[in-house]
Amino acid sequence: TGYLNLLAARSNFVYSKELFEARHTVCSRGFFDPLIDALCDIVEKHAAQSGAERVAVLDAGCGEGYHLSGLSRRMGERKTSLFGIDIAKEGIKIASKSEEEIIWIVSDLAKLPFQKNSFDVILNILSPANYFEFERVLKRDGLTVKVIPGKHYLEELRKLIFKENTYSSDRVADYFSNKLEVIAKQDIGYQFEADETVLPALLKMTPLTWGGNTGELAACGMRDIDSVTVDLTILIGRKNGGEPQVTT
């Protein structure tokens, strides 16, 4: 195991080691497992339709690597070349401890260290995107698979923190559709059981509480929460001019 650090200069990125450790804790309890199952299905179908002997997948903004590691474990006999990239070194350091054969890289999404037409699928999960770079490194018939929060995502925490639940990812979805030809959309929703052993980590990992006192929140209302809503939308797009593919 190990990773490559290809950042030319020191990053001012603020995501902490504690945040990624919290994400790893929550993910290890199965928080994103239904999503990973859906992503695996998308990658498998695309690989089968394209006839690729080996499918190359990039997780752009991979964080601590749980999604890509989960995908690797689910791909079975399918030959894969898997790459995870993030600007946050602390996340990549945790990711590199996984046992799967994945290349982990610390680098900027604005300057992806790959040649043109390198990947069959780019995953961009709850992370910023750089569509210019995605288009450059994606194969002609490749897919960009972006995951964004739905309006009910973690609504229990949102109501506790903000006393209301007003959230929309419409602007992110609209920007995606402006940059790519959207060929499929899939909504995923389920309840995640969140007991007192996982709630503190869940609070630390979500941007909803950044800058706030998570200990105070945990003591004020969190004890009444026994599950949280996971509401996600998967957007599947391809480069304009690519061959049509049916992925769902």
FIKOLZA-1660 file (N, C-alpha, C; in steps of 0.1 Angstrom, whole numbers, plus 5000, padded with zeros to 4 digits):
% residues 248
   i   px   py   pz ch aa at
   1 5008 4988 5000  A  T  N
   1 5000 5000 5000  A  T CA
   1 5009 5012 5000  A  T  C
   2 5003 5024 4997  A  G  N
   2 5010 5036 4996  A  G CA
   2 5003 5046 4987  A  G  C
   3 5008 5057 4985  A  Y  N
   3 5002 5067 4976  A  Y CA
   3 5013 5076 4970  A  Y  C
   4 5008 5083 4960  A  L  N
   4 5017 5093 4953  A  L CA
   4 5013 5107 4957  A  L  C
   5 5022 5116 4960  A  N  N
   5 5019 5130 4963  A  N CA
   5 5024 5138 4951  A  N  C
   6 5015 5143 4942  A  L  N
   6 5019 5150 4930  A  L CA
   6 5016 5165 4931  A  L  C
   7 5013 5170 4943  A  L  N
   7 5010 5184 4945  A  L CA
   7 5023 5192 4943  A  L  C
   8 5023 5201 4934  A  A  N
   8 5036 5209 4932  A  A CA
   8 5039 5218 4944  A  A  C
   9 5029 5222 4951  A  A  N
   9 5031 5232 4962  A  A CA
   9 5022 5227 4974  A  A  C
  10 5025 5233 4985  A  R  N
  10 5018 5229 4998  A  R CA
  10 5003 5234 4996  A  R  C
  11 4994 5226 4999  A  S  N
  11 4980 5229 4998  A  S CA
  11 4975 5236 5010  A  S  C
  12 4966 5246 5008  A  N  N
  12 4959 5252 5019  A  N CA
  12 4945 5246 5023  A  N  C
  13 4943 5234 5017  A  F  N
  13 4931 5227 5019  A  F CA
  13 4928 5224 5034  A  F  C
  14 4916 5226 5038  A  V  N
  14 4914 5227 5053  A  V CA
  14 4908 5214 5058  A  V  C
  15 4904 5204 5050  A  Y  N
  15 4898 5192 5056  A  Y CA
  15 4908 5185 5065  A  Y  C
  16 4904 5182 5077  A  S  N
  16 4913 5177 5087  A  S CA
  16 4914 5162 5087  A  S  C
  17 4924 5156 5094  A  K  N
  17 4925 5142 5096  A  K CA
  17 4913 5137 5104  A  K  C
  18 4908 5145 5114  A  E  N
  18 4897 5140 5122  A  E CA
  18 4884 5139 5113  A  E  C
  19 4882 5148 5103  A  L  N
  19 4871 5147 5095  A  L CA
  19 4871 5134 5087  A  L  C
  20 4882 5131 5081  A  F  N
  20 4883 5118 5073  A  F CA
  20 4882 5106 5081  A  F  C
  21 4887 5106 5094  A  E  N
  21 4886 5095 5103  A  E CA
  21 4871 5093 5106  A  E  C
  22 4864 5104 5108  A  A  N
  22 4850 5103 5111  A  A CA
  22 4842 5098 5099  A  A  C
  23 4846 5102 5087  A  R  N
  23 4839 5096 5075  A  R CA
  23 4842 5081 5074  A  R  C
  24 4854 5078 5077  A  H  N
  24 4857 5063 5076  A  H CA
  24 4849 5055 5086  A  H  C
  25 4847 5061 5098  A  T  N
  25 4839 5054 5108  A  T CA
  25 4825 5052 5103  A  T  C
  26 4819 5063 5098  A  V  N
  26 4805 5062 5094  A  V CA
  26 4804 5053 5082  A  V  C
  27 4813 5054 5072  A  C  N
  27 4812 5046 5060  A  C CA
  27 4814 5031 5064  A  C  C
  28 4822 5028 5073  A  S  N
  28 4825 5014 5077  A  S CA
  28 4812 5008 5083  A  S  C
  29 4803 5016 5088  A  R  N
  29 4790 5011 5093  A  R CA
  29 4780 5009 5082  A  R  C
  30 4784 5011 5069  A  G  N
  30 4775 5009 5058  A  G CA
  30 4767 5020 5053  A  G  C
  31 4771 5032 5057  A  F  N
  31 4763 5044 5054  A  F CA
  31 4761 5046 5039  A  F  C
  32 4771 5043 5031  A  F  N
  32 4770 5045 5016  A  F CA
  32 4769 5032 5009  A  F  C
  33 4767 5021 5015  A  D  N
  33 4767 5008 5008  A  D CA
  33 4756 5007 4997  A  D  C
  34 4744 5011 4999  A  P  N
  34 4734 5010 4988  A  P CA
  34 4739 5019 4976  A  P  C
  35 4745 5030 4979  A  L  N
  35 4750 5039 4968  A  L CA
  35 4761 5031 4960  A  L  C
  36 4771 5025 4968  A  I  N
  36 4782 5018 4961  A  I CA
  36 4776 5007 4953  A  I  C
  37 4766 5000 4957  A  D  N
  37 4760 4989 4949  A  D CA
  37 4755 4995 4936  A  D  C
  38 4748 5006 4937  A  A  N
  38 4743 5013 4924  A  A CA
  38 4754 5017 4915  A  A  C
  39 4765 5022 4921  A  L  N
  39 4776 5026 4912  A  L CA
  39 4783 5014 4906  A  L  C
  40 4784 5004 4913  A  C  N
  40 4790 4991 4907  A  C CA
  40 4782 4987 4895  A  C  C
  41 4768 4987 4897  A  D  N
  41 4760 4983 4886  A  D CA
  41 4761 4991 4874  A  D  C
  42 4763 5005 4876  A  I  N
  42 4765 5014 4864  A  I CA
  42 4778 5011 4857  A  I  C
  43 4789 5009 4865  A  V  N
  43 4802 5006 4859  A  V CA
  43 4802 4993 4852  A  V  C
  44 4796 4983 4858  A  E  N
  44 4795 4969 4852  A  E CA
  44 4788 4970 4838  A  E  C
  45 4776 4976 4838  A  K  N
  45 4768 4977 4826  A  K CA
  45 4776 4985 4815  A  K  C
  46 4782 4996 4819  A  H  N
  46 4789 5003 4809  A  H CA
  46 4801 4995 4803  A  H  C
  47 4808 4988 4812  A  A  N
  47 4819 4980 4807  A  A CA
  47 4814 4969 4798  A  A  C
  48 4803 4963 4801  A  A  N
  48 4798 4952 4793  A  A CA
  48 4793 4958 4779  A  A  C
  49 4787 4969 4779  A  Q  N
  49 4782 4975 4766  A  Q CA
  49 4794 4980 4758  A  Q  C
  50 4804 4985 4764  A  S  N
  50 4816 4991 4756  A  S CA
  50 4825 4980 4751  A  S  C
  51 4824 4968 4757  A  G  N
  51 4832 4957 4753  A  G CA
  51 4846 4958 4758  A  G  C
  52 4849 4966 4768  A  A  N
  52 4862 4968 4773  A  A CA
  52 4867 4956 4781  A  A  C
  53 4879 4951 4777  A  E  N
  53 4885 4940 4785  A  E CA
  53 4888 4944 4799  A  E  C
  54 4893 4956 4800  A  R  N
  54 4896 4962 4814  A  R CA
  54 4890 4976 4814  A  R  C
  55 4883 4978 4825  A  V  N
  55 4877 4991 4827  A  V CA
  55 4885 5000 4836  A  V  C
  56 4888 5012 4832  A  A  N
  56 4896 5022 4840  A  A CA
  56 4886 5032 4847  A  A  C
  57 4887 5033 4860  A  V  N
  57 4878 5041 4867  A  V CA
  57 4886 5051 4876  A  V  C
  58 4882 5064 4876  A  L  N
  58 4888 5074 4884  A  L CA
  58 4878 5079 4894  A  L  C
  59 4881 5079 4907  A  D  N
  59 4873 5086 4917  A  D CA
  59 4879 5099 4919  A  D  C
  60 4873 5110 4914  A  A  N
  60 4878 5123 4914  A  A CA
  60 4872 5130 4927  A  A  C
  61 4881 5132 4937  A  G  N
  61 4876 5137 4949  A  G CA
  61 4873 5126 4958  A  G  C
  62 4882 5116 4960  A  C  N
  62 4879 5103 4966  A  C CA
  62 4879 5104 4981  A  C  C
  63 4883 5115 4987  A  G  N
  63 4884 5115 5002  A  G CA
  63 4892 5104 5008  A  G  C
  64 4886 5097 5018  A  E  N
  64 4893 5086 5024  A  E CA
  64 4892 5073 5017  A  E  C
  65 4886 5073 5005  A  G  N
  65 4886 5062 4996  A  G CA
  65 4876 5051 4998  A  G  C
  66 4866 5052 5007  A  Y  N
  66 4857 5041 5009  A  Y CA
  66 4849 5037 4997  A  Y  C
  67 4844 5047 4989  A  H  N
  67 4836 5044 4978  A  H CA
  67 4843 5035 4968  A  H  C
  68 4856 5039 4965  A  L  N
  68 4863 5032 4954  A  L CA
  68 4868 5019 4959  A  L  C
  69 4871 5018 4972  A  S  N
  69 4875 5005 4978  A  S CA
  69 4863 4995 4978  A  S  C
  70 4851 5001 4981  A  G  N
  70 4839 4993 4980  A  G CA
  70 4836 4988 4966  A  G  C
  71 4837 4997 4957  A  L  N
  71 4835 4993 4943  A  L CA
  71 4845 4982 4938  A  L  C
  72 4857 4983 4943  A  S  N
  72 4867 4973 4939  A  S CA
  72 4863 4959 4944  A  S  C
  73 4858 4959 4957  A  R  N
  73 4854 4946 4963  A  R CA
  73 4842 4940 4956  A  R  C
  74 4834 4949 4949  A  R  N
  74 4821 4944 4943  A  R CA
  74 4823 4940 4928  A  R  C
  75 4834 4943 4923  A  M  N
  75 4836 4942 4908  A  M CA
  75 4838 4927 4904  A  M  C
  76 4840 4918 4913  A  G  N
  76 4842 4904 4910  A  G CA
  76 4854 4901 4901  A  G  C
  77 4850 4894 4890  A  E  N
  77 4861 4890 4880  A  E CA
  77 4864 4901 4870  A  E  C
  78 4857 4912 4870  A  R  N
  78 4859 4922 4861  A  R CA
  78 4873 4928 4862  A  R  C
  79 4881 4929 4852  A  K  N
  79 4894 4935 4853  A  K CA
  79 4893 4950 4853  A  K  C
  80 4899 4956 4863  A  T  N
  80 4898 4970 4865  A  T CA
  80 4912 4977 4868  A  T  C
  81 4912 4990 4864  A  S  N
  81 4923 4998 4868  A  S CA
  81 4917 5010 4875  A  S  C
  82 4919 5010 4888  A  L  N
  82 4912 5020 4897  A  L CA
  82 4922 5030 4903  A  L  C
  83 4918 5043 4902  A  F  N
  83 4926 5054 4906  A  F CA
  83 4917 5063 4915  A  F  C
  84 4922 5067 4927  A  G  N
  84 4916 5077 4935  A  G CA
  84 4924 5089 4937  A  G  C
  85 4918 5101 4935  A  I  N
  85 4926 5113 4936  A  I CA
  85 4919 5123 4945  A  I  C
  86 4927 5130 4953  A  D  N
  86 4921 5141 4962  A  D CA
  86 4932 5150 4965  A  D  C
  87 4928 5163 4967  A  I  N
  87 4938 5173 4971  A  I CA
  87 4942 5172 4986  A  I  C
  88 4933 5165 4994  A  A  N
  88 4936 5164 5008  A  A CA
  88 4945 5152 5011  A  A  C
  89 4957 5155 5015  A  K  N
  89 4966 5144 5018  A  K CA
  89 4961 5135 5030  A  K  C
  90 4955 5141 5040  A  E  N
  90 4950 5133 5051  A  E CA
  90 4940 5122 5047  A  E  C
  91 4932 5126 5037  A  G  N
  91 4922 5116 5032  A  G CA
  91 4929 5105 5024  A  G  C
  92 4938 5108 5016  A  I  N
  92 4946 5098 5008  A  I CA
  92 4954 5089 5017  A  I  C
  93 4959 5094 5028  A  K  N
  93 4967 5086 5037  A  K CA
  93 4959 5075 5043  A  K  C
  94 4946 5078 5046  A  I  N
  94 4937 5068 5051  A  I CA
  94 4933 5058 5040  A  I  C
  95 4930 5064 5028  A  A  N
  95 4926 5055 5017  A  A CA
  95 4937 5045 5014  A  A  C
  96 4950 5049 5015  A  S  N
  96 4961 5040 5011  A  S CA
  96 4963 5028 5020  A  S  C
  97 4955 5028 5031  A  K  N
  97 4956 5017 5040  A  K CA
  97 4947 5005 5036  A  K  C
  98 4939 5007 5025  A  S  N
  98 4930 4997 5021  A  S CA
  98 4938 4986 5014  A  S  C
  99 4933 4974 5013  A  E  N
  99 4940 4962 5008  A  E CA
  99 4938 4961 4993  A  E  C
 100 4928 4968 4987  A  E  N
 100 4925 4967 4973  A  E CA
 100 4937 4973 4964  A  E  C
 101 4937 4968 4952  A  E  N
 101 4948 4973 4943  A  E CA
 101 4943 4985 4936  A  E  C
 102 4945 4996 4943  A  I  N
 102 4941 5010 4938  A  I CA
 102 4953 5019 4939  A  I  C
 103 4954 5028 4929  A  I  N
 103 4965 5038 4930  A  I CA
 103 4959 5051 4935  A  I  C
 104 4964 5055 4947  A  W  N
 104 4959 5067 4954  A  W CA
 104 4969 5079 4951  A  W  C
 105 4963 5090 4948  A  I  N
 105 4972 5101 4944  A  I CA
 105 4967 5114 4951  A  I  C
 106 4976 5122 4957  A  V  N
 106 4973 5135 4961  A  V CA
 106 4976 5145 4950  A  V  C
 107 4966 5151 4945  A  S  N
 107 4967 5160 4934  A  S CA
 107 4955 5169 4933  A  S  C
 108 4956 5179 4924  A  D  N
 108 4945 5189 4922  A  D CA
 108 4936 5184 4911  A  D  C
 109 4923 5185 4913  A  L  N
 109 4914 5181 4902  A  L CA
 109 4915 5190 4890  A  L  C
 110 4921 5202 4892  A  A  N
 110 4922 5212 4881  A  A CA
 110 4934 5209 4872  A  A  C
 111 4943 5199 4877  A  K  N
 111 4954 5195 4869  A  K CA
 111 4956 5180 4871  A  K  C
 112 4947 5172 4865  A  L  N
 112 4948 5158 4867  A  L CA
 112 4960 5152 4860  A  L  C
 113 4967 5144 4867  A  P  N
 113 4980 5139 4862  A  P CA
 113 4978 5126 4853  A  P  C
 114 4970 5128 4843  A  F  N
 114 4967 5117 4834  A  F CA
 114 4967 5121 4820  A  F  C
 115 4969 5112 4811  A  Q  N
 115 4969 5116 4796  A  Q CA
 115 4954 5116 4791  A  Q  C
 116 4952 5122 4780  A  K  N
 116 4939 5123 4774  A  K CA
 116 4934 5109 4771  A  K  C
 117 4921 5108 4772  A  N  N
 117 4914 5095 4769  A  N CA
 117 4918 5083 4777  A  N  C
 118 4920 5085 4790  A  S  N
 118 4925 5075 4799  A  S CA
 118 4915 5067 4806  A  S  C
 119 4902 5072 4808  A  F  N
 119 4893 5066 4817  A  F CA
 119 4880 5062 4810  A  F  C
 120 4874 5051 4814  A  D  N
 120 4861 5047 4810  A  D CA
 120 4850 5054 4818  A  D  C
 121 4853 5055 4831  A  V  N
 121 4843 5061 4840  A  V CA
 121 4850 5070 4850  A  V  C
 122 4844 5082 4852  A  I  N
 122 4849 5091 4863  A  I CA
 122 4838 5092 4873  A  I  C
 123 4841 5089 4885  A  L  N
 123 4831 5091 4897  A  L CA
 123 4834 5104 4903  A  L  C
 124 4824 5111 4907  A  N  N
 124 4825 5124 4914  A  N CA
 124 4814 5124 4924  A  N  C
 125 4818 5120 4936  A  I  N
 125 4808 5117 4947  A  I CA
 125 4808 5128 4958  A  I  C
 126 4797 5136 4958  A  L  N
 126 4796 5146 4969  A  L CA
 126 4809 5154 4969  A  L  C
 127 4814 5158 4958  A  S  N
 127 4827 5165 4957  A  S CA
 127 4826 5175 4946  A  S  C
 128 4834 5186 4947  A  P  N
 128 4835 5195 4936  A  P CA
 128 4840 5188 4923  A  P  C
 129 4838 5194 4912  A  A  N
 129 4842 5188 4899  A  A CA
 129 4849 5198 4891  A  A  C
 130 4857 5193 4881  A  N  N
 130 4863 5201 4871  A  N CA
 130 4861 5195 4858  A  N  C
 131 4850 5199 4851  A  Y  N
 131 4845 5192 4839  A  Y CA
 131 4854 5194 4827  A  Y  C
 132 4862 5204 4827  A  F  N
 132 4872 5206 4816  A  F CA
 132 4882 5195 4817  A  F  C
 133 4887 5192 4829  A  E  N
 133 4897 5181 4831  A  E CA
 133 4890 5167 4829  A  E  C
 134 4878 5166 4834  A  F  N
 134 4871 5153 4832  A  F CA
 134 4870 5150 4817  A  F  C
 135 4866 5160 4809  A  E  N
 135 4864 5157 4795  A  E CA
 135 4878 5153 4789  A  E  C
 136 4888 5160 4793  A  R  N
 136 4901 5157 4787  A  R CA
 136 4906 5143 4790  A  R  C
 137 4904 5138 4802  A  V  N
 137 4909 5124 4805  A  V CA
 137 4899 5113 4803  A  V  C
 138 4887 5116 4799  A  L  N
 138 4877 5106 4797  A  L CA
 138 4877 5101 4783  A  L  C
 139 4875 5089 4781  A  K  N
 139 4875 5083 4767  A  K CA
 139 4862 5088 4760  A  K  C
 140 4862 5087 4747  A  R  N
 140 4852 5093 4739  A  R CA
 140 4838 5088 4743  A  R  C
 141 4837 5076 4746  A  D  N
 141 4824 5070 4750  A  D CA
 141 4823 5068 4765  A  D  C
 142 4832 5075 4773  A  G  N
 142 4832 5073 4787  A  G CA
 142 4821 5081 4794  A  G  C
 143 4819 5077 4807  A  L  N
 143 4808 5083 4815  A  L CA
 143 4814 5091 4827  A  L  C
 144 4807 5102 4830  A  T  N
 144 4810 5109 4842  A  T CA
 144 4798 5106 4851  A  T  C
 145 4800 5101 4863  A  V  N
 145 4789 5097 4872  A  V CA
 145 4791 5106 4885  A  V  C
 146 4781 5116 4886  A  K  N
 146 4782 5125 4897  A  K CA
 146 4771 5122 4907  A  K  C
 147 4774 5122 4920  A  V  N
 147 4765 5120 4930  A  V CA
 147 4763 5133 4938  A  V  C
 148 4750 5137 4940  A  I  N
 148 4747 5150 4947  A  I CA
 148 4736 5147 4957  A  I  C
 149 4736 5155 4968  A  P  N
 149 4726 5153 4978  A  P CA
 149 4712 5156 4973  A  P  C
 150 4702 5148 4977  A  G  N
 150 4688 5152 4975  A  G CA
 150 4683 5161 4986  A  G  C
 151 4671 5166 4984  A  K  N
 151 4666 5177 4993  A  K CA
 151 4663 5171 5007  A  K  C
 152 4662 5158 5009  A  H  N
 152 4660 5152 5022  A  H CA
 152 4673 5147 5028  A  H  C
 153 4684 5149 5022  A  Y  N
 153 4697 5143 5027  A  Y CA
 153 4700 5149 5041  A  Y  C
 154 4701 5139 5051  A  L  N
 154 4704 5143 5065  A  L CA
 154 4694 5154 5070  A  L  C
 155 4682 5153 5067  A  E  N
 155 4672 5163 5071  A  E CA
 155 4670 5163 5086  A  E  C
 156 4673 5152 5093  A  E  N
 156 4671 5152 5107  A  E CA
 156 4682 5162 5113  A  E  C
 157 4694 5161 5108  A  L  N
 157 4705 5170 5113  A  L CA
 157 4702 5184 5109  A  L  C
 158 4697 5186 5097  A  R  N
 158 4694 5199 5092  A  R CA
 158 4684 5207 5100  A  R  C
 159 4673 5199 5104  A  K  N
 159 4663 5205 5112  A  K CA
 159 4668 5208 5126  A  K  C
 160 4677 5200 5131  A  L  N
 160 4682 5202 5144  A  L CA
 160 4691 5214 5145  A  L  C
 161 4699 5216 5134  A  I  N
 161 4709 5227 5134  A  I CA
 161 4703 5240 5130  A  I  C
 162 4695 5239 5119  A  F  N
 162 4690 5252 5113  A  F CA
 162 4675 5254 5116  A  F  C
 163 4669 5245 5123  A  K  N
 163 4654 5245 5127  A  K CA
 163 4645 5245 5114  A  K  C
 164 4651 5241 5103  A  E  N
 164 4643 5240 5091  A  E CA
 164 4650 5231 5081  A  E  C
 165 4643 5227 5071  A  N  N
 165 4649 5218 5061  A  N CA
 165 4647 5224 5047  A  N  C
 166 4656 5234 5043  A  T  N
 166 4655 5240 5030  A  T CA
 166 4669 5238 5023  A  T  C
 167 4669 5229 5014  A  Y  N
 167 4681 5226 5007  A  Y CA
 167 4678 5221 4993  A  Y  C
 168 4687 5225 4984  A  S  N
 168 4685 5221 4970  A  S CA
 168 4699 5220 4963  A  S  C
 169 4700 5210 4955  A  S  N
 169 4712 5208 4947  A  S CA
 169 4709 5211 4932  A  S  C
 170 4699 5219 4930  A  D  N
 170 4694 5221 4916  A  D CA
 170 4705 5228 4908  A  D  C
 171 4712 5238 4914  A  R  N
 171 4722 5245 4906  A  R CA
 171 4734 5236 4902  A  R  C
 172 4737 5227 4911  A  V  N
 172 4748 5217 4908  A  V CA
 172 4743 5208 4896  A  V  C
 173 4731 5203 4897  A  A  N
 173 4725 5195 4886  A  A CA
 173 4725 5202 4873  A  A  C
 174 4720 5215 4874  A  D  N
 174 4719 5222 4861  A  D CA
 174 4733 5225 4855  A  D  C
 175 4743 5227 4863  A  Y  N
 175 4756 5229 4858  A  Y CA
 175 4762 5216 4851  A  Y  C
 176 4759 5205 4858  A  F  N
 176 4763 5192 4852  A  F CA
 176 4756 5190 4838  A  F  C
 177 4743 5193 4837  A  S  N
 177 4736 5192 4824  A  S CA
 177 4741 5202 4814  A  S  C
 178 4747 5213 4818  A  N  N
 178 4752 5222 4808  A  N CA
 178 4766 5218 4803  A  N  C
 179 4773 5210 4811  A  K  N
 179 4786 5206 4807  A  K CA
 179 4786 5192 4799  A  K  C
 180 4776 5184 4802  A  L  N
 180 4776 5170 4797  A  L CA
 180 4762 5167 4792  A  L  C
 181 4761 5157 4784  A  E  N
 181 4748 5152 4779  A  E CA
 181 4743 5142 4790  A  E  C
 182 4733 5145 4797  A  V  N
 182 4728 5136 4807  A  V CA
 182 4720 5125 4801  A  V  C
 183 4724 5113 4803  A  I  N
 183 4718 5101 4797  A  I CA
 183 4710 5093 4807  A  I  C
 184 4712 5095 4820  A  A  N
 184 4704 5088 4830  A  A CA
 184 4705 5096 4843  A  A  C
 185 4694 5093 4851  A  K  N
 185 4694 5099 4865  A  K CA
 185 4687 5089 4874  A  K  C
 186 4693 5087 4886  A  Q  N
 186 4688 5077 4895  A  Q CA
 186 4688 5083 4909  A  Q  C
 187 4677 5081 4916  A  D  N
 187 4675 5086 4929  A  D CA
 187 4676 5074 4939  A  D  C
 188 4683 5076 4950  A  I  N
 188 4685 5066 4960  A  I CA
 188 4681 5072 4973  A  I  C
 189 4673 5065 4981  A  G  N
 189 4668 5069 4994  A  G CA
 189 4667 5058 5003  A  G  C
 190 4671 5060 5016  A  Y  N
 190 4670 5050 5026  A  Y CA
 190 4673 5056 5040  A  Y  C
 191 4669 5049 5050  A  Q  N
 191 4672 5053 5064  A  Q CA
 191 4684 5046 5069  A  Q  C
 192 4693 5053 5076  A  F  N
 192 4705 5048 5081  A  F CA
 192 4704 5049 5097  A  F  C
 193 4704 5037 5103  A  E  N
 193 4704 5037 5118  A  E CA
 193 4716 5043 5124  A  E  C
 194 4714 5053 5132  A  A  N
 194 4725 5061 5138  A  A CA
 194 4724 5061 5153  A  A  C
 195 4731 5052 5159  A  D  N
 195 4730 5051 5174  A  D CA
 195 4741 5061 5180  A  D  C
 196 4742 5060 5193  A  E  N
 196 4751 5070 5200  A  E CA
 196 4766 5067 5197  A  E  C
 197 4769 5055 5191  A  T  N
 197 4783 5052 5188  A  T CA
 197 4787 5058 5174  A  T  C
 198 4777 5061 5166  A  V  N
 198 4781 5066 5153  A  V CA
 198 4777 5081 5151  A  V  C
 199 4768 5086 5159  A  L  N
 199 4763 5099 5157  A  L CA
 199 4774 5110 5158  A  L  C
 200 4783 5109 5168  A  P  N
 200 4794 5119 5169  A  P CA
 200 4802 5119 5156  A  P  C
 201 4805 5108 5150  A  A  N
 201 4813 5107 5138  A  A CA
 201 4805 5113 5126  A  A  C
 202 4792 5110 5126  A  L  N
 202 4783 5116 5116  A  L CA
 202 4783 5131 5117  A  L  C
 203 4783 5136 5129  A  L  N
 203 4783 5151 5130  A  L CA
 203 4796 5157 5125  A  L  C
 204 4807 5150 5128  A  K  N
 204 4820 5156 5124  A  K CA
 204 4822 5156 5109  A  K  C
 205 4816 5146 5102  A  M  N
 205 4819 5144 5088  A  M CA
 205 4811 5153 5079  A  M  C
 206 4799 5158 5084  A  T  N
 206 4790 5166 5076  A  T CA
 206 4794 5181 5076  A  T  C
 207 4794 5187 5064  A  P  N
 207 4796 5202 5064  A  P CA
 207 4786 5210 5072  A  P  C
 208 4775 5204 5075  A  L  N
 208 4764 5211 5083  A  L CA
 208 4770 5217 5096  A  L  C
 209 4779 5210 5102  A  T  N
 209 4784 5214 5115  A  T CA
 209 4798 5220 5115  A  T  C
 210 4804 5222 5103  A  W  N
 210 4817 5228 5103  A  W CA
 210 4817 5242 5109  A  W  C
 211 4826 5244 5118  A  G  N
 211 4827 5256 5125  A  G CA
 211 4818 5257 5138  A  G  C
 212 4810 5247 5140  A  G  N
 212 4801 5247 5151  A  G CA
 212 4806 5237 5162  A  G  C
 213 4799 5237 5173  A  N  N
 213 4803 5229 5185  A  N CA
 213 4795 5216 5184  A  N  C
 214 4802 5205 5179  A  T  N
 214 4795 5193 5177  A  T CA
 214 4791 5186 5191  A  T  C
 215 4800 5189 5201  A  G  N
 215 4797 5183 5214  A  G CA
 215 4784 5189 5219  A  G  C
 216 4782 5202 5218  A  E  N
 216 4770 5208 5223  A  E CA
 216 4758 5203 5215  A  E  C
 217 4759 5201 5202  A  L  N
 217 4748 5196 5194  A  L CA
 217 4745 5182 5198  A  L  C
 218 4755 5174 5201  A  A  N
 218 4753 5160 5204  A  A CA
 218 4745 5159 5218  A  A  C
 219 4747 5169 5226  A  A  N
 219 4740 5169 5239  A  A CA
 219 4727 5175 5239  A  A  C
 220 4724 5182 5228  A  C  N
 220 4711 5190 5227  A  C CA
 220 4703 5185 5215  A  C  C
 221 4696 5174 5216  A  G  N
 221 4687 5170 5206  A  G CA
 221 4691 5158 5198  A  G  C
 222 4704 5155 5198  A  M  N
 222 4709 5143 5190  A  M CA
 222 4704 5130 5196  A  M  C
 223 4702 5130 5209  A  R  N
 223 4698 5118 5216  A  R CA
 223 4684 5113 5211  A  R  C
 224 4676 5122 5205  A  D  N
 224 4663 5119 5200  A  D CA
 224 4663 5113 5186  A  D  C
 225 4675 5113 5180  A  I  N
 225 4676 5109 5166  A  I CA
 225 4681 5094 5166  A  I  C
 226 4673 5085 5160  A  D  N
 226 4678 5071 5160  A  D CA
 226 4681 5067 5146  A  D  C
 227 4678 5075 5136  A  S  N
 227 4681 5073 5122  A  S CA
 227 4682 5086 5114  A  S  C
 228 4689 5086 5103  A  V  N
 228 4690 5097 5094  A  V CA
 228 4686 5093 5080  A  V  C
 229 4682 5103 5073  A  T  N
 229 4678 5100 5059  A  T CA
 229 4690 5102 5049  A  T  C
 230 4692 5092 5041  A  V  N
 230 4702 5093 5030  A  V CA
 230 4694 5094 5017  A  V  C
 231 4695 5106 5011  A  D  N
 231 4688 5109 4999  A  D CA
 231 4698 5115 4989  A  D  C
 232 4701 5107 4979  A  L  N
 232 4711 5110 4969  A  L CA
 232 4706 5108 4955  A  L  C
 233 4711 5116 4946  A  T  N
 233 4708 5116 4932  A  T CA
 233 4721 5113 4924  A  T  C
 234 4720 5102 4915  A  I  N
 234 4731 5099 4907  A  I CA
 234 4728 5105 4893  A  I  C
 235 4737 5113 4888  A  L  N
 235 4736 5119 4874  A  L CA
 235 4747 5112 4866  A  L  C
 236 4743 5107 4854  A  I  N
 236 4752 5100 4845  A  I CA
 236 4752 5108 4832  A  I  C
 237 4764 5112 4828  A  G  N
 237 4766 5120 4816  A  G CA
 237 4777 5115 4808  A  G  C
 238 4777 5119 4795  A  R  N
 238 4788 5116 4786  A  R CA
 238 4791 5128 4778  A  R  C
 239 4803 5128 4772  A  K  N
 239 4807 5139 4764  A  K CA
 239 4798 5141 4752  A  K  C
 240 4795 5153 4749  A  N  N
 240 4787 5156 4737  A  N CA
 240 4795 5150 4725  A  N  C
 241 4788 5142 4717  A  G  N
 241 4794 5136 4705  A  G CA
 241 4798 5122 4707  A  G  C
 242 4797 5117 4720  A  G  N
 242 4800 5103 4722  A  G CA
 242 4789 5094 4717  A  G  C
 243 4793 5081 4717  A  E  N
 243 4783 5071 4712  A  E CA
 243 4772 5069 4723  A  E  C
 244 4759 5068 4719  A  P  N
 244 4749 5066 4729  A  P CA
 244 4751 5053 4737  A  P  C
 245 4748 5053 4750  A  Q  N
 245 4749 5041 4758  A  Q CA
 245 4737 5041 4767  A  Q  C
 246 4732 5029 4770  A  V  N
 246 4721 5027 4779  A  V CA
 246 4727 5022 4792  A  V  C
 247 4726 5029 4803  A  T  N
 247 4733 5025 4815  A  T CA
 247 4724 5021 4826  A  T  C
 248 4711 5023 4825  A  T  N
 248 4703 5019 4836  A  T CA
 248 4690 5012 4831  A  T  C
% end
